[in-house]
Amino acid sequence: MTAKDAISSRTVLSSADIDRALTRIAYEILEANKGPEDLVLMGIPRRGYPLAQRLAAKIAAAAPGVDPAAITGQLDVTMFRDDLARRPTRPPYATRVPVTGIDDKVVVLVDDVLYSGRTIRSALDALVDLGRPRIVRLAVLVDRGHRELPIRADHVGKNLPTASIEQVRVRLAESDSSAAGGPATDEVVIEGIA
């Protein structure tokens, strides 16, 4: 990229689109699991965890008696990544396992964007260190393709064909401040060279 190249940006999911996608995913999870029994949502930091919390709230609204906090956890994959030497280091996030644990549970890994599959491979390695789930499923807000590993999502908010040089940015109120310095909003944006 040279100084003459301009970055183009287009919004592909608005806040309302994200909310609708998460509602649909929550119902898909309940249907695939035949209810909320033995369900655990493990969000992958940074944006997967707030998405898991939102999904848990939607599941609780659809299935009375479910405590969203009791079925939600956070799974840090930092030390399980295969690209630690090539990427800038970031501090690890805390891994939080629900009090019921993950043994013999239906664990749904939750992340914002599925791209190469390497983060999910890392998550599977991290999950095995915590216990032995009965089933592991994957829910993502955006699947952009370009897989390097044989991994696919069970629940997808939006399939988004992209060029490999483009970047998909998920912005969530819980984890991202707005570019203008005001309140953050939810959106998914594709950035590329114009």
C-alpha positions as CSV (number, residue, x, y, z in Angstrom):
1,M,0.0,0.0,0.0
2,T,1.4,3.4,-0.9
3,A,0.6,6.8,0.4
4,K,-1.7,7.3,-2.6
5,D,-3.9,4.3,-1.8
6,A,-7.0,5.3,0.1
7,I,-8.8,3.0,2.5
8,S,-12.5,2.4,1.6
9,S,-14.9,1.3,4.2
10,R,-18.5,0.1,4.0
11,T,-20.9,-1.0,6.7
12,V,-22.3,-4.5,6.0
13,L,-24.1,-5.0,9.3
14,S,-25.8,-2.3,11.4
15,S,-26.6,-2.5,15.1
16,A,-30.1,-3.8,14.2
17,D,-28.7,-6.4,11.8
18,I,-26.3,-7.7,14.5
19,D,-29.2,-7.9,17.0
20,R,-31.4,-9.9,14.5
21,A,-28.5,-12.2,13.6
22,L,-27.8,-12.9,17.3
23,T,-31.5,-13.6,17.9
24,R,-31.6,-16.1,15.1
25,I,-28.4,-17.8,16.3
26,A,-29.8,-18.1,19.8
27,Y,-32.9,-19.9,18.5
28,E,-30.7,-22.1,16.3
29,I,-28.6,-23.0,19.3
30,L,-31.7,-23.9,21.3
31,E,-33.1,-25.9,18.5
32,A,-29.9,-27.8,17.8
33,N,-29.6,-28.6,21.5
34,K,-33.3,-29.4,21.9
35,G,-33.5,-26.8,24.7
36,P,-31.1,-25.1,27.1
37,E,-30.1,-28.2,29.1
38,D,-26.3,-28.7,29.6
39,L,-25.6,-25.7,27.4
40,V,-22.4,-23.6,27.9
41,L,-21.4,-20.6,25.8
42,M,-17.7,-19.9,25.8
43,G,-16.8,-16.5,24.2
44,I,-13.3,-16.0,22.8
45,P,-11.9,-12.6,23.7
46,R,-12.0,-9.9,22.7
47,R,-15.4,-9.6,20.9
48,G,-16.5,-13.2,21.3
49,Y,-17.2,-12.9,25.0
50,P,-19.7,-10.0,24.7
51,L,-21.4,-11.8,21.9
52,A,-21.6,-14.9,24.1
53,Q,-23.2,-12.7,26.8
54,R,-25.7,-11.3,24.4
55,L,-26.6,-14.8,23.1
56,A,-27.0,-16.1,26.7
57,A,-29.4,-13.2,27.4
58,K,-31.4,-14.1,24.3
59,I,-31.5,-17.8,25.2
60,A,-32.7,-16.9,28.7
61,A,-35.5,-14.8,27.2
62,A,-36.6,-17.7,25.0
63,A,-36.1,-20.4,27.7
64,P,-37.4,-19.2,31.1
65,G,-35.4,-20.4,34.0
66,V,-32.0,-20.0,32.3
67,D,-29.5,-17.8,34.2
68,P,-27.4,-16.1,31.4
69,A,-24.4,-15.7,33.7
70,A,-24.5,-19.3,34.7
71,I,-24.1,-20.6,31.1
72,T,-21.5,-18.0,29.9
73,G,-17.8,-18.3,30.1
74,Q,-14.7,-16.8,28.5
75,L,-11.9,-18.8,26.9
76,D,-8.6,-17.2,26.3
77,V,-6.6,-18.8,23.4
78,T,-3.5,-16.6,23.5
79,M,-1.0,-19.2,24.6
80,F,-2.5,-21.8,22.3
81,R,-2.0,-19.8,19.1
82,D,0.4,-21.2,16.5
83,D,1.5,-17.7,15.4
84,L,2.8,-16.2,18.6
85,A,6.2,-15.6,17.1
86,R,4.8,-13.7,14.1
87,R,2.1,-11.6,15.7
88,P,2.5,-8.8,18.2
89,T,2.0,-10.1,21.7
90,R,-1.1,-9.1,23.6
91,P,-1.7,-9.7,27.3
92,P,-3.8,-12.9,27.9
93,Y,-7.4,-12.5,29.1
94,A,-8.8,-14.4,32.0
95,T,-10.4,-17.7,31.2
96,R,-13.7,-18.0,33.1
97,V,-15.5,-21.3,33.2
98,P,-19.1,-21.4,34.4
99,V,-19.6,-23.0,37.9
100,T,-21.1,-26.1,36.2
101,G,-17.9,-26.6,34.3
102,I,-17.7,-28.0,30.8
103,D,-17.4,-31.7,31.4
104,D,-20.2,-33.6,29.5
105,K,-21.7,-30.2,28.5
106,V,-22.7,-28.9,25.0
107,V,-20.1,-26.1,24.6
108,V,-20.7,-23.5,22.0
109,L,-17.6,-21.5,21.1
110,V,-18.5,-17.9,20.2
111,D,-16.4,-15.6,18.1
112,D,-16.9,-12.5,16.0
113,V,-15.2,-13.5,12.7
114,L,-14.3,-16.9,11.3
115,Y,-11.5,-16.5,8.8
116,S,-8.5,-18.9,8.6
117,G,-9.8,-21.2,11.4
118,R,-6.6,-20.8,13.4
119,T,-8.2,-19.1,16.4
120,I,-10.8,-21.8,16.6
121,R,-8.1,-24.5,16.4
122,S,-6.4,-22.7,19.4
123,A,-9.8,-22.6,21.2
124,L,-10.2,-26.3,20.8
125,D,-6.8,-26.9,22.3
126,A,-7.6,-24.5,25.2
127,L,-10.9,-26.2,25.8
128,V,-9.3,-29.7,26.1
129,D,-7.2,-28.3,28.9
130,L,-10.3,-27.4,30.8
131,G,-12.3,-30.6,30.5
132,R,-14.1,-32.9,28.2
133,P,-17.3,-31.5,26.7
134,R,-19.9,-33.9,25.2
135,I,-20.2,-31.8,22.1
136,V,-18.4,-28.7,20.8
137,R,-20.2,-26.3,18.4
138,L,-19.2,-23.0,16.9
139,A,-21.2,-19.8,16.5
140,V,-19.8,-16.8,14.7
141,L,-21.2,-13.4,13.8
142,V,-19.4,-13.3,10.5
143,D,-17.9,-16.1,8.3
144,R,-15.7,-14.5,5.7
145,G,-14.3,-17.7,4.1
146,H,-10.6,-18.2,3.2
147,R,-10.1,-21.2,5.5
148,E,-6.6,-22.6,6.1
149,L,-7.9,-25.4,8.3
150,P,-10.9,-27.8,8.0
151,I,-13.1,-25.9,10.4
152,R,-16.7,-24.7,9.8
153,A,-19.2,-22.8,11.9
154,D,-22.5,-24.5,13.0
155,H,-24.2,-21.1,13.5
156,V,-23.4,-18.1,11.4
157,G,-24.9,-14.6,11.6
158,K,-23.8,-13.6,8.1
159,N,-21.7,-15.3,5.4
160,L,-19.6,-12.5,3.9
161,P,-17.5,-13.2,0.9
162,T,-14.4,-11.0,1.0
163,A,-11.1,-10.6,-0.8
164,S,-8.2,-11.8,1.3
165,I,-6.7,-8.3,1.2
166,E,-9.9,-6.8,2.8
167,Q,-10.3,-6.6,6.6
168,V,-13.6,-7.3,8.4
169,R,-13.9,-5.1,11.5
170,V,-16.5,-5.9,14.1
171,R,-17.2,-3.1,16.5
172,L,-19.2,-3.7,19.7
173,A,-20.4,-1.2,22.3
174,E,-18.9,-3.4,25.0
175,S,-15.3,-3.5,23.6
176,D,-14.8,-0.6,21.1
177,S,-15.0,3.1,21.4
178,S,-16.4,5.1,18.5
179,A,-14.0,6.8,16.1
180,A,-15.6,10.2,16.8
181,G,-15.1,9.7,20.5
182,G,-18.8,9.5,21.3
183,P,-20.7,6.4,22.4
184,A,-19.7,3.2,20.7
185,T,-22.2,1.5,18.3
186,D,-22.4,-2.0,17.0
187,E,-21.4,-2.5,13.4
188,V,-19.5,-4.7,11.0
189,V,-17.4,-2.9,8.4
190,I,-15.3,-4.1,5.5
191,E,-12.2,-2.1,4.9
192,G,-10.1,-2.3,1.8
193,I,-8.0,-0.3,-0.6
194,A,-10.0,1.9,-2.9
